[in-house]
């Protein structure tokens, strides 16, 4: 017998108790139930990562890893002067 089957006969008893609660207490019970549901949904989501998301991240990392990184040559005199100023200050670009 499952917990649900065990609890179902006492559901009317639980309903009777809920009927006796004031609105603030009933809201607290509702909030607690929402919290428990959310907590377990988060656990499920963390334990079973979305395969599509994992695949997309893998594709992105593969694409980034295959990129060639080469220093850009300054196109203008202004860019060259700016790079020189940064290097004088100890910055490496």
Secondary structure, 3 states (H helix, E strand, C coil): CCHHHHHHCCHHHHHHHHHHCCHHHHHHHHHHHHHHHHHHHHHHHHHCCCHHHHHHHHHHHHHHHCCCCCCCCCCCHHHHHHHHHHHHCCCCC
